[in-house]
Amino acid sequence: MNIQTLIKMANQIGTFFEPEVALEIAADDTANHIHRFWDPRMRRALIAHVDANGDAELLAVVAAALTRHRDTLLGSVTPHLEAA
């Protein structure tokens, strides 16, 4: 999948959760959604792009989600995210 499409999709998810009371809660919910509904290859591609190019194209909530839940999104740990 095209990286610009992944960025757009991630930002749309972030926009949905952004009105949460705190950035941390919105980031957790964003990461949970991405973990539950995105193919692992999509998650790895987005994180690899951010690693190589920075997160300037992402909303703050999405950047926080990728940072706070990096290992879970990469599949290197068992998820500790609560079901939405």
N, CA, C and O atoms as a GROMACS GRO file, in nm:
protein
  336
    1MET      N    1   0.084  -0.118   0.000
    1MET     CA    2   0.000   0.000   0.000
    1MET      C    3   0.089   0.124   0.000
    1MET      O    4   0.195   0.126   0.062
    2ASN      N    5   0.046   0.225  -0.068
    2ASN     CA    6   0.119   0.351  -0.079
    2ASN      C    7   0.132   0.418   0.058
    2ASN      O    8   0.034   0.424   0.134
    3ILE      N    9   0.250   0.467   0.091
    3ILE     CA   10   0.275   0.526   0.222
    3ILE      C   11   0.189   0.650   0.246
    3ILE      O   12   0.145   0.674   0.358
    4GLN      N   13   0.163   0.728   0.142
    4GLN     CA   14   0.078   0.846   0.158
    4GLN      C   15  -0.065   0.806   0.196
    4GLN      O   16  -0.133   0.877   0.270
    5THR      N   17  -0.110   0.692   0.145
    5THR     CA   18  -0.241   0.640   0.182
    5THR      C   19  -0.243   0.600   0.329
    5THR      O   20  -0.339   0.627   0.400
    6LEU      N   21  -0.136   0.534   0.375
    6LEU     CA   22  -0.128   0.495   0.516
    6LEU      C   23  -0.126   0.617   0.607
    6LEU      O   24  -0.191   0.618   0.712
    7ILE      N   25  -0.052   0.719   0.568
    7ILE     CA   26  -0.046   0.842   0.647
    7ILE      C   27  -0.185   0.906   0.654
    7ILE      O   28  -0.229   0.948   0.761
    8LYS      N   29  -0.253   0.913   0.540
    8LYS     CA   30  -0.387   0.971   0.536
    8LYS      C   31  -0.483   0.892   0.626
    8LYS      O   32  -0.560   0.950   0.701
    9MET      N   33  -0.477   0.759   0.617
    9MET     CA   34  -0.564   0.675   0.699
    9MET      C   35  -0.534   0.693   0.847
    9MET      O   36  -0.626   0.705   0.928
   10ALA      N   37  -0.406   0.694   0.883
   10ALA     CA   38  -0.367   0.711   1.023
   10ALA      C   39  -0.416   0.846   1.076
   10ALA      O   40  -0.466   0.854   1.188
   11ASN      N   41  -0.402   0.950   0.996
   11ASN     CA   42  -0.448   1.082   1.038
   11ASN      C   43  -0.600   1.089   1.051
   11ASN      O   44  -0.652   1.159   1.137
   12GLN      N   45  -0.672   1.016   0.965
   12GLN     CA   46  -0.818   1.011   0.978
   12GLN      C   47  -0.858   0.944   1.109
   12GLN      O   48  -0.951   0.989   1.176
   13ILE      N   49  -0.787   0.838   1.146
   13ILE     CA   50  -0.814   0.770   1.273
   13ILE      C   51  -0.783   0.866   1.388
   13ILE      O   52  -0.862   0.879   1.482
   14GLY      N   53  -0.669   0.933   1.380
   14GLY     CA   54  -0.633   1.030   1.483
   14GLY      C   55  -0.734   1.142   1.496
   14GLY      O   56  -0.765   1.185   1.608
   15THR      N   57  -0.786   1.189   1.384
   15THR     CA   58  -0.888   1.295   1.386
   15THR      C   59  -1.013   1.249   1.461
   15THR      O   60  -1.076   1.327   1.532
   16PHE      N   61  -1.048   1.123   1.444
   16PHE     CA   62  -1.165   1.069   1.512
   16PHE      C   63  -1.145   1.070   1.664
   16PHE      O   64  -1.236   1.107   1.739
   17PHE      N   65  -1.025   1.029   1.709
   17PHE     CA   66  -1.000   1.017   1.853
   17PHE      C   67  -0.946   1.145   1.916
   17PHE      O   68  -0.942   1.156   2.039
   18GLU      N   69  -0.906   1.242   1.836
   18GLU     CA   70  -0.843   1.364   1.886
   18GLU      C   71  -0.927   1.441   1.990
   18GLU      O   72  -0.869   1.499   2.081
   19PRO      N   73  -1.060   1.444   1.979
   19PRO     CA   74  -1.137   1.520   2.078
   19PRO      C   75  -1.135   1.462   2.220
   19PRO      O   76  -1.194   1.521   2.310
   20GLU      N   77  -1.068   1.346   2.241
   20GLU     CA   78  -1.059   1.288   2.376
   20GLU      C   79  -1.005   1.394   2.472
   20GLU      O   80  -0.943   1.491   2.429
   21VAL      N   81  -1.029   1.374   2.599
   21VAL     CA   82  -0.988   1.472   2.700
   21VAL      C   83  -0.839   1.496   2.705
   21VAL      O   84  -0.795   1.609   2.722
   22ALA      N   85  -0.761   1.393   2.690
   22ALA     CA   86  -0.615   1.407   2.700
   22ALA      C   87  -0.549   1.341   2.578
   22ALA      O   88  -0.599   1.243   2.524
   23LEU      N   89  -0.436   1.398   2.539
   23LEU     CA   90  -0.362   1.343   2.425
   23LEU      C   91  -0.328   1.196   2.447
   23LEU      O   92  -0.334   1.116   2.354
   24GLU      N   93  -0.292   1.160   2.570
   24GLU     CA   94  -0.253   1.022   2.600
   24GLU      C   95  -0.368   0.925   2.573
   24GLU      O   96  -0.346   0.817   2.518
   25ILE      N   97  -0.489   0.963   2.612
   25ILE     CA   98  -0.605   0.877   2.590
   25ILE      C   99  -0.633   0.865   2.440
   25ILE      O  100  -0.658   0.755   2.391
   26ALA      N  101  -0.629   0.976   2.370
   26ALA     CA  102  -0.652   0.974   2.225
   26ALA      C  103  -0.544   0.891   2.155
   26ALA      O  104  -0.575   0.817   2.061
   27ALA      N  105  -0.419   0.903   2.200
   27ALA     CA  106  -0.310   0.825   2.140
   27ALA      C  107  -0.330   0.676   2.166
   27ALA      O  108  -0.308   0.594   2.077
   28ASP      N  109  -0.372   0.641   2.288
   28ASP     CA  110  -0.397   0.501   2.320
   28ASP      C  111  -0.509   0.445   2.233
   28ASP      O  112  -0.497   0.334   2.180
   29ASP      N  113  -0.617   0.521   2.217
   29ASP     CA  114  -0.729   0.475   2.134
   29ASP      C  115  -0.690   0.465   1.987
   29ASP      O  116  -0.733   0.374   1.917
   30THR      N  117  -0.609   0.558   1.940
   30THR     CA  118  -0.561   0.554   1.802
   30THR      C  119  -0.475   0.430   1.780
   30THR      O  120  -0.493   0.359   1.681
   31ALA      N  121  -0.382   0.405   1.871
   31ALA     CA  122  -0.296   0.287   1.860
   31ALA      C  123  -0.377   0.159   1.866
   31ALA      O  124  -0.351   0.064   1.792
   32ASN      N  125  -0.476   0.155   1.955
   32ASN     CA  126  -0.561   0.037   1.967
   32ASN      C  127  -0.633   0.009   1.836
   32ASN      O  128  -0.639  -0.106   1.791
   33HIS      N  129  -0.688   0.112   1.774
   33HIS     CA  130  -0.758   0.095   1.647
   33HIS      C  131  -0.662   0.044   1.538
   33HIS      O  132  -0.694  -0.050   1.466
   34ILE      N  133  -0.547   0.107   1.528
   34ILE     CA  134  -0.449   0.065   1.426
   34ILE      C  135  -0.405  -0.079   1.451
   34ILE      O  136  -0.392  -0.156   1.356
   35HIS      N  137  -0.384  -0.115   1.576
   35HIS     CA  138  -0.341  -0.251   1.608
   35HIS      C  139  -0.449  -0.353   1.573
   35HIS      O  140  -0.419  -0.460   1.520
   36ARG      N  141  -0.574  -0.320   1.603
   36ARG     CA  142  -0.684  -0.414   1.582
   36ARG      C  143  -0.723  -0.430   1.436
   36ARG      O  144  -0.762  -0.540   1.394
   37PHE      N  145  -0.713  -0.323   1.358
   37PHE     CA  146  -0.772  -0.327   1.224
   37PHE      C  147  -0.674  -0.319   1.108
   37PHE      O  148  -0.713  -0.341   0.993
   38TRP      N  149  -0.549  -0.288   1.134
   38TRP     CA  150  -0.451  -0.281   1.026
   38TRP      C  151  -0.371  -0.409   1.019
   38TRP      O  152  -0.338  -0.470   1.120
   39ASP      N  153  -0.341  -0.449   0.898
   39ASP     CA  154  -0.251  -0.561   0.876
   39ASP      C  155  -0.113  -0.525   0.933
   39ASP      O  156  -0.070  -0.411   0.922
   40PRO      N  157  -0.044  -0.623   0.993
   40PRO     CA  158   0.090  -0.594   1.048
   40PRO      C  159   0.185  -0.530   0.947
   40PRO      O  160   0.269  -0.448   0.984
   41ARG      N  161   0.173  -0.566   0.820
   41ARG     CA  162   0.260  -0.505   0.717
   41ARG      C  163   0.233  -0.356   0.703
   41ARG      O  164   0.325  -0.278   0.678
   42MET      N  165   0.108  -0.317   0.718
   42MET     CA  166   0.074  -0.174   0.710
   42MET      C  167   0.133  -0.099   0.829
   42MET      O  168   0.189   0.010   0.812
   43ARG      N  169   0.122  -0.158   0.948
   43ARG     CA  170   0.178  -0.094   1.068
   43ARG      C  171   0.329  -0.080   1.056
   43ARG      O  172   0.385   0.025   1.087
   44ARG      N  173   0.395  -0.187   1.013
   44ARG     CA  174   0.542  -0.183   0.998
   44ARG      C  175   0.584  -0.081   0.894
   44ARG      O  176   0.683  -0.010   0.913
   45ALA      N  177   0.510  -0.071   0.784
   45ALA     CA  178   0.545   0.025   0.678
   45ALA      C  179   0.534   0.169   0.729
   45ALA      O  180   0.620   0.251   0.700
   46LEU      N  181   0.429   0.198   0.804
   46LEU     CA  182   0.412   0.334   0.856
   46LEU      C  183   0.523   0.368   0.956
   46LEU      O  184   0.580   0.477   0.950
   47ILE      N  185   0.554   0.276   1.045
   47ILE     CA  186   0.659   0.302   1.144
   47ILE      C  187   0.795   0.313   1.076
   47ILE      O  188   0.875   0.398   1.115
   48ALA      N  189   0.822   0.231   0.977
   48ALA     CA  190   0.949   0.240   0.904
   48ALA      C  191   0.960   0.375   0.833
   48ALA      O  192   1.067   0.436   0.831
   49HIS      N  193   0.851   0.422   0.776
   49HIS     CA  194   0.851   0.553   0.710
   49HIS      C  195   0.881   0.664   0.811
   49HIS      O  196   0.960   0.754   0.784
   50VAL      N  197   0.818   0.658   0.926
   50VAL     CA  198   0.841   0.759   1.030
   50VAL      C  199   0.985   0.752   1.079
   50VAL      O  200   1.048   0.855   1.102
   51ASP      N  201   1.038   0.631   1.095
   51ASP     CA  202   1.178   0.616   1.137
   51ASP      C  203   1.273   0.682   1.037
   51ASP      O  204   1.371   0.745   1.076
   52ALA      N  205   1.243   0.667   0.909
   52ALA     CA  206   1.331   0.719   0.804
   52ALA      C  207   1.310   0.867   0.775
   52ALA      O  208   1.404   0.937   0.737
   53ASN      N  209   1.186   0.915   0.793
   53ASN     CA  210   1.153   1.050   0.747
   53ASN      C  211   1.097   1.144   0.854
   53ASN      O  212   1.071   1.261   0.825
   54GLY      N  213   1.078   1.095   0.973
   54GLY     CA  214   1.018   1.177   1.078
   54GLY      C  215   0.867   1.173   1.072
   54GLY      O  216   0.808   1.111   0.984
   55ASP      N  217   0.805   1.239   1.169
   55ASP     CA  218   0.659   1.232   1.181
   55ASP      C  219   0.588   1.363   1.146
   55ASP      O  220   0.475   1.385   1.190
   56ALA      N  221   0.651   1.448   1.068
   56ALA     CA  222   0.594   1.579   1.036
   56ALA      C  223   0.460   1.569   0.962
   56ALA      O  224   0.378   1.660   0.971
   57GLU      N  225   0.438   1.461   0.890
   57GLU     CA  226   0.314   1.446   0.814
   57GLU      C  227   0.199   1.394   0.900
   57GLU      O  228   0.084   1.390   0.855
   58LEU      N  229   0.229   1.354   1.022
   58LEU     CA  230   0.128   1.295   1.109
   58LEU      C  231   0.073   1.395   1.209
   58LEU      O  232   0.144   1.486   1.254
   59LEU      N  233  -0.053   1.379   1.243
   59LEU     CA  234  -0.110   1.456   1.352
   59LEU      C  235  -0.036   1.420   1.480
   59LEU      O  236   0.019   1.310   1.492
   60ALA      N  237  -0.035   1.511   1.576
   60ALA     CA  238   0.034   1.487   1.703
   60ALA      C  239  -0.018   1.362   1.772
   60ALA      O  240   0.060   1.288   1.833
   61VAL      N  241  -0.148   1.338   1.765
   61VAL     CA  242  -0.205   1.221   1.830
   61VAL      C  243  -0.155   1.091   1.766
   61VAL      O  244  -0.133   0.993   1.837
   62VAL      N  245  -0.137   1.090   1.636
   62VAL     CA  246  -0.087   0.971   1.567
   62VAL      C  247   0.061   0.950   1.599
   62VAL      O  248   0.103   0.838   1.626
   63ALA      N  249   0.137   1.057   1.597
   63ALA     CA  250   0.279   1.047   1.633
   63ALA      C  251   0.294   0.993   1.775
   63ALA      O  252   0.379   0.909   1.801
   64ALA      N  253   0.210   1.043   1.867
   64ALA     CA  254   0.215   0.995   2.005
   64ALA      C  255   0.175   0.848   2.014
   64ALA      O  256   0.234   0.772   2.090
   65ALA      N  257   0.076   0.808   1.936
   65ALA     CA  258   0.034   0.668   1.935
   65ALA      C  259   0.147   0.577   1.889
   65ALA      O  260   0.172   0.472   1.949
   66LEU      N  261   0.216   0.617   1.782
   66LEU     CA  262   0.326   0.535   1.731
   66LEU      C  263   0.442   0.529   1.829
   66LEU      O  264   0.508   0.425   1.841
   67THR      N  265   0.467   0.637   1.899
   67THR     CA  266   0.576   0.640   1.996
   67THR      C  267   0.541   0.559   2.120
   67THR      O  268   0.620   0.476   2.165
   68ARG      N  269   0.423   0.583   2.176
   68ARG     CA  270   0.382   0.518   2.301
   68ARG      C  271   0.361   0.368   2.285
   68ARG      O  272   0.384   0.292   2.379
   69HIS      N  273   0.320   0.324   2.166
   69HIS     CA  274   0.283   0.184   2.146
   69HIS      C  275   0.364   0.117   2.035
   69HIS      O  276   0.319   0.021   1.972
   70ARG      N  277   0.482   0.167   2.012
   70ARG     CA  278   0.568   0.118   1.904
   70ARG      C  279   0.585  -0.034   1.906
   70ARG      O  280   0.560  -0.101   1.806
   71ASP      N  281   0.628  -0.088   2.020
   71ASP     CA  282   0.655  -0.232   2.028
   71ASP      C  283   0.530  -0.315   2.001
   71ASP      O  284   0.536  -0.416   1.931
   72THR      N  285   0.418  -0.273   2.055
   72THR     CA  286   0.293  -0.345   2.031
   72THR      C  287   0.254  -0.338   1.884
   72THR      O  288   0.214  -0.439   1.825
   73LEU      N  289   0.264  -0.220   1.824
   73LEU     CA  290   0.226  -0.205   1.684
   73LEU      C  291   0.318  -0.282   1.591
   73LEU      O  292   0.276  -0.328   1.485
   74LEU      N  293   0.444  -0.296   1.631
   74LEU     CA  294   0.538  -0.376   1.551
   74LEU      C  295   0.520  -0.525   1.575
   74LEU      O  296   0.575  -0.607   1.501
   75GLY      N  297   0.445  -0.560   1.678
   75GLY     CA  298   0.422  -0.701   1.707
   75GLY      C  299   0.530  -0.764   1.792
   75GLY      O  300   0.537  -0.886   1.801
   76SER      N  301   0.616  -0.681   1.856
   76SER     CA  302   0.725  -0.738   1.934
   76SER      C  303   0.687  -0.764   2.079
   76SER      O  304   0.766  -0.821   2.154
   77VAL      N  305   0.568  -0.722   2.119
   77VAL     CA  306   0.519  -0.753   2.254
   77VAL      C  307   0.371  -0.786   2.245
   77VAL      O  308   0.303  -0.754   2.148
   78THR      N  309   0.322  -0.852   2.349
   78THR     CA  310   0.180  -0.881   2.357
   78THR      C  311   0.106  -0.752   2.385
   78THR      O  312   0.147  -0.674   2.471
   79PRO      N  313  -0.002  -0.728   2.314
   79PRO     CA  314  -0.075  -0.602   2.333
   79PRO      C  315  -0.129  -0.588   2.474
   79PRO      O  316  -0.180  -0.684   2.533
   80HIS      N  317  -0.118  -0.467   2.528
   80HIS     CA  318  -0.175  -0.435   2.658
   80HIS      C  319  -0.282  -0.328   2.642
   80HIS      O  320  -0.321  -0.262   2.738
   81LEU      N  321  -0.328  -0.311   2.521
   81LEU     CA  322  -0.428  -0.208   2.493
   81LEU      C  323  -0.566  -0.261   2.528
   81LEU      O  324  -0.597  -0.377   2.503
   82GLU      N  325  -0.647  -0.177   2.586
   82GLU     CA  326  -0.783  -0.216   2.620
   82GLU      C  327  -0.869  -0.213   2.495
   82GLU      O  328  -0.847  -0.133   2.403
   83ALA      N  329  -0.967  -0.301   2.493
   83ALA     CA  330  -1.061  -0.301   2.380
   83ALA      C  331  -1.145  -0.176   2.386
   83ALA      O  332  -1.189  -0.132   2.493
   84ALA      N  333  -1.168  -0.118   2.270
   84ALA     CA  334  -1.248   0.006   2.265
   84ALA      C  335  -1.394  -0.027   2.274
   84ALA      O  336  -1.478   0.063   2.270
   0.00000   0.00000   0.00000
